Amino acid sequence: MKHVVVVGASAAGLAAVETLRREGYEGTLTLIGDEPYHPYDRPPLSKQILGGQWEPDRVPLRSAADLDALGLDLRLGVTATGLDLAGRTVALADGARVPYDGLVIATGVRPRRLPGDGAERAHVLRTLDDALALRDRLGPGRRLVVVGAGFLGAEAAAVASGLGTEVTLLEPAPVPLAPAVGERVGRMLTRAHHDHGVDLRTGVMVAEVADGGVRLSDGTLVEADEVLVAIGSVPNTGWLEGSGLPLGDGLECDEYSAAAPDVYGAGDVARWHNPLFGTAMRIEHRTNATEQGMAVARNLLSPEARKPFAPVPYFWSDQYDFRIQAHGWLRGHEEVAVVEGALEERKFLAAYRSGDRVAGVLAVGMPPKAVRTWRQAVATRAAWRDAVGELVPEGA
């Protein structure tokens, strides 16, 4: 293998190129990114960058010297526009065509947007530039409407409120995040928003971004100086259409994260079959991006010794004065049990059941040792009855 191309210069792409070099690959290694910046960390964008604790020089994942040491053909600020699978070339927006023997696709996602006359002025929160643009518009005397009370919207609302901004958080579901974390945990998060002065309104649908705010489906105008749209994301697979690669909710990959011979997916864009949980999943979390980038690099270099990518997914979210940590696959759970602590104190550990197995665990304010113990239960697919015992279920 003489030339490997990695499309996507964020956490997954960086992990892939570093692993390739670490595992002894000495051929040409091209890293392509659509942003002009060196690979940087995205979780701080909705936390330390938005809140002003960090400046942009804190988010790069590696220094320029570190990247130089990898001997990369580094192409930043240029977008991939097409893939010739038979000819093994990637087409770029600047007209270049980059040949490859091995390809890693790590192009991530882009934010969903809302229609309306004010849509172009509405903020999203995916890139460093997005975070800086919103940060400049927050503070005392400012009004912010956040559309979507998922983890990203909730983090941004918490940070903006802490900066003195008047925040309204709009969510179509009756209980925020209930499909992911369960209704009782979702209601705990709801109370946290109310306790910190955020005007959280559930069960409301936003029809469009209007001049001066957002308009609900019933015609009501919710006034704001700024609007942040946090209603999920779309995998960046448009450049792969017509290539012959399997596309659906992202780049469809097998248990090895392979989409075709010598073509692998990693990070937010990749939907792969996780054999540990027996289901296909696409995960938009930082830890998974790095782990999958490393895994696909090894599989690409050693096809005769490929290993299935079977992680226990992990994510965290900082909101107000607490951190949420979760291990496993919580979506589609059938039962939740609070096994330690108390929801009311915002210090608890909840276990999640799918079938007769422990599928996940979520903790707030708990010691690391307790969290590690339950993560092991998830990793070993422990029987629910053995792990939870006679604890009373807390509702799904």
C-alpha positions, -999 to 999 in steps of 0.1 A, spaced: 0 0 0 17 31 -13 -9 59 -7 -35 63 20 -60 91 19 -79 103 49 -108 126 42 -118 145 73 -93 164 95 -109 162 129 -105 137 158 -112 106 138 -90 116 109 -62 126 131 -64 93 151 -62 74 118 -31 91 104 -13 90 137 -21 53 141 -10 45 105 24 61 112 27 45 147 20 11 131 48 15 107 32 28 75 58 47 55 40 55 23 23 88 12 -4 99 37 -28 126 26 -51 143 52 -79 164 37 -100 189 57 -127 213 46 -118 238 74 -86 259 72 -75 249 107 -53 221 120 -74 193 137 -91 206 168 -112 194 196 -150 200 192 -164 193 227 -150 225 242 -168 246 216 -201 244 235 -184 246 269 -151 265 274 -149 283 241 -186 295 242 -182 305 278 -150 325 272 -128 304 295 -107 293 266 -94 311 235 -90 294 201 -54 285 207 -65 259 233 -85 237 210 -59 223 185 -54 186 191 -17 187 180 9 214 174 21 223 140 54 205 148 36 173 158 18 173 125 49 180 106 66 150 122 39 128 107 51 136 72 16 144 59 4 157 25 -19 181 44 -47 197 24 -68 220 45 -96 244 35 -106 222 6 -137 200 3 -140 166 -11 -165 166 -39 -166 131 -53 -152 96 -52 -143 73 -81 -144 39 -64 -132 19 -94 -105 44 -103 -95 49 -66 -94 87 -67 -109 114 -45 -120 146 -63 -115 179 -45 -132 213 -49 -100 229 -62 -100 205 -91 -74 181 -78 -78 144 -80 -60 124 -53 -53 87 -59 -53 62 -31 -47 26 -23 -65 28 10 -92 53 20 -106 64 54 -138 85 53 -141 107 84 -161 136 70 -184 140 101 -217 157 101 -233 191 94 -260 208 115 -297 206 105 -312 240 99 -346 256 100 -364 275 72 -376 311 74 -367 347 66 -342 348 95 -326 314 88 -294 328 74 -288 348 106 -295 319 129 -266 303 146 -255 266 146 -227 251 167 -204 227 149 -172 246 141 -148 269 159 -161 298 138 -197 290 148 -188 290 185 -169 323 183 -197 340 164 -223 330 190 -200 339 219 -197 375 207 -235 378 209 -241 366 245 -241 384 278 -263 405 301 -292 423 283 -292 398 254 -319 373 246 -312 339 232 -336 312 219 -322 277 217 -342 254 195 -336 218 207 -330 206 242 -306 177 233 -272 176 248 -258 203 226 -287 227 231 -287 221 268 -250 227 271 -253 259 251 -283 271 272 -264 264 304 -233 284 293 -253 313 279 -274 315 311 -242 316 331 -230 345 311 -261 365 321 -281 359 288 -318 355 290 -323 321 276 -355 304 262 -350 267 254 -376 252 231 -381 214 228 -409 195 208 -408 164 231 -427 164 264 -395 155 283 -361 164 269 -338 135 260 -363 109 272 -357 84 244 -320 84 253 -319 87 290 -354 78 302 -382 101 314 -372 104 351 -336 114 342 -350 137 316 -373 154 342 -343 158 364 -325 177 336 -356 198 331 -356 208 367 -320 219 364 -328 243 336 -357 258 356 -335 261 387 -310 281 368 -335 305 353 -338 291 318 -373 293 303 -376 257 291 -408 251 271 -415 215 261 -441 202 236 -437 231 213 -428 230 176 -408 256 159 -419 263 123 -393 288 112 -367 314 121 -383 348 118 -371 383 120 -367 390 157 -369 354 169 -386 321 160 -422 314 150 -439 284 165 -463 261 146 -493 278 163 -481 312 149 -466 325 182 -435 346 179 -408 339 206 -387 370 205 -349 369 207 -318 388 197 -301 356 187 -313 321 177 -293 289 181 -306 259 161 -296 226 178 -319 201 162 -295 174 153 -272 168 124 -268 151 90 -239 129 80 -216 145 54 -221 119 27 -233 141 -2 -199 139 -19 -202 101 -19 -235 100 -38 -231 80 -70 -199 64 -59 -214 30 -53 -207 31 -16 -236 21 7 -253 52 21 -281 56 45 -279 72 79 -243 78 72 -217 56 55 -229 21 60 -201 -1 73 -197 -37 85 -184 -48 119 -148 -39 108 -160 -4 99 -154 -13 62 -177 1 35 -158 -15 6 -125 -32 0 -98 -9 14 -124 18 22 -133 24 59 -155 49 78 -147 65 111 -163 90 135 -197 107 132 -202 99 95 -199 61 100 -228 37 108 -214 3 115 -225 -30 131 -213 -31 167 -211 -69 175 -210 -62 213 -245 -49 212 -257 -68 181 -269 -36 164 -259 -10 139 -251 24 154 -237 58 144 -222 77 173 -215 115 174 -192 115 204 -156 125 207 -143 93 223 -158 71 196 -143 92 169 -107 86 182 -112 49 190 -127 42 156 -101 62 137 -74 40 154 -93 8 147 -98 14 110 -62 24 105 -51 -10 120 -76 -29 99 -66 -11 67 -29 -20 73 -35 -56 84 -65 -69 64 -55 -105 73 -58 -97 110 -88 -74 110 -107 -71 143 -143 -61 147 -148 -26 162 -168 -34 193 -165 -6 218 -186 4 248 -197 39 236 -190 67 260 -201 104 262 -201 132 287 -220 164 290 -213 194 312 -244 213 323 -244 240 350 -226 225 380 -228 188 371 -213 164 346 -233 136 330 -213 105 320 -227 76 301 -214 42 289 -231 18 266 -260 20 242 -289 37 260 -313 43 230 -340 17 227 -337 7 263 -367 -11 279 -361 -3 316 -341 21 338 -332 15 375 -315 40 398 -290 17 415 -270 43 435 -278 77 449 -309 98 442 -322 118 413 -334 145 435 -299 152 447 -285 152 412 -261 125 424 -270 91 411 -262 62 389 -288 47 366 -286 13 348 -304 6 315 -318 -27 303 -323 -40 268 -336 -75 266 -322 -94 296 -289 -75 296 -274 -44 310 -271 -21 280 -258 11 295 -252 32 326 -255 69 332 -240 88 362 -242 122 376 -218 132 405 -207 97 413 -172 85 422 -152 71 393 -149 37 409 -187 32 409 -189 42 373 -161 19 363 -178 -11 380 -210 -6 360 -192 1 328 -177 -34 332 -212 -48 336 -220 -32 302 -188 -44 286 -194 -80 297 -231 -78 287 -240 -88 323 -274 -103 329 -298 -76 342 -311 -98 371 -276 -106 383 -264 -70 381 -294 -51 394 -308 -78 417 -341 -69 434 -339 -31 429 -372 -15 419 -372 -2 383 -374 36 381 -393 36 348 -382 38 312 
